[in-house]
Amino acid sequence: MDNKKKNRIVVKIGSSSLTNPNGGLSHEKLIGHVDALAALRQAGHDVILVSSGAVAAGFTALGYPSRPVTIEGKQAAAAVGQGLLIQAYNERLGTHGLTAAQILLTRDDFAKRNRYHNAYNTLNELLKRGMIPIINENDCVAVDELTFGDNDMLSALVAGFLHADGLMILTDTDGLYDADPRSNPHARKFSLLHEITPEIEALAGGAGSSVGTGGMRSKINAAKFALSLGIDIFVGTGDGADKLLLILAGEGAGTYFRNEMQGSLKSHKQWIAFHADCAGRIEVDAGAASALLYGGKSLLPSGITDVVGSFLAGDVVEVWDTLGRRLGKGEVRYDANQLRQVKGESGPACQEVLGTSRIEAIHRDNWVTLYMEENKEETREEIIQ
């Protein structure tokens, strides 16, 4: 994050940072956050808010004495609370001449290609028009297999596919410590981390609030994902209307996670790598593996040794080598039956079966290498032997 240029910033606010101790929406807390968001927007930056709080804001109106634990209770509370939440945001944003745009997502919206790209286009149009998108999981309809787990990971996913410059995760803890600061007065806070090691992950505890669903562990997981895409992250707290500007300037009360990675995967490749369901599997020989991992090449039928599954053209498949190592994922140009007919073949034989001179099974533009990221300790020689 660089406060001297226009940035695209995703801000995540958790339930505990928005609600009273009994679970109701705290208008005082919300006003403080909105004023800080407005200051960031008025400084010329794009601002996207990922906000928890719908269930916490709604359950008291339904007569629940505390946050409901049943699925139907949570979904009913979200149905009530989401309206209250967006109304409160818009009322305060209006005092700054700003307007919110509500976006509700489920995991399925990321897994389906058309929905994923539609969400991307919609958010970019809203930002171009000066809106402040407010994103939350669609708790009213989400089921376990379609949820993000918590909004920390949702904020990291949003930051990734919008190519954000930074992700600010606001919580009620001022960063990551090497011990629990609530019980250990000598606990040391990490001000800046360039990578998340297993030792760092082990330091993250469980959920610390009865209101929210996330804890430091979920924030570390979100930070790890965002770092893999070259996005800077801040996890911590703050007060006052200038708190987000202070975080952007490197003066926030929390932990900064930064690396030297330049750029990130294009949105379509992020969808292939992290969201798309795999419909099948292609096995390739050592030459094709080397061309994919190191040659910057597309996958040609001549390098295919086996085709598994009944996928269609346009589906995403995994690609493995003959030693049982997953190399990556890609969007296939032809269906499984066509590729079985041409596997191991080249030139005219492929063109005759496929009916075209464009014989790439997976074009380079639709390919994402995963093996080297997952096995950083291995050398090139070890991979292609």
Sequence and secondary structure as in RCSB ss.txt:
>XXXX:A:sequence
MDNKKKNRIVVKIGSSSLTNPNGGLSHEKLIGHVDALAALRQAGHDVILVSSGAVAAGFTALGYPSRPVTIEGKQ
AAAAVGQGLLIQAYNERLGTHGLTAAQILLTRDDFAKRNRYHNAYNTLNELLKRGMIPIINENDCVAVDELTFGD
NDMLSALVAGFLHADGLMILTDTDGLYDADPRSNPHARKFSLLHEITPEIEALAGGAGSSVGTGGMRSKINAAKF
ALSLGIDIFVGTGDGADKLLLILAGEGAGTYFRNEMQGSLKSHKQWIAFHADCAGRIEVDAGAASALLYGGKSLL
PSGITDVVGSFLAGDVVEVWDTLGRRLGKGEVRYDANQLRQVKGESGPACQEVLGTSRIEAIHRDNWVTLYMEEN
KEETREEIIQ
>XXXX:A:secstr
  TTS  EEEEEE GGGTB TTSSB HHHHHHHHHHHHHHHHTT EEEEEE  HHHHHTTTTT SS   SHHHHH
HHHHHHHHHHHHHHHHHHHTTT  EEEEEE HHHHHSHHHHHHHHHHHHHHHHTT EEEEEE TTT  GGG  SS
HHHHHHHHHHHTT SEEEEE SS S BSS TTT TT  B  EES   HHHHHH  SB  SS S BHHHHHHHHHH
HHHTT EEEEEE  STTHHHHHHTT  EEEEE         HHHHIIIII  EEEEEEE HHHHHHHHTS   B 
GGGEEEEEE   TT EEEEEETTS EEEEEE SS HHHHHHHTT  THHHHHHHTSS   SB GGGEEE HHHH 
TTS HHHHH 
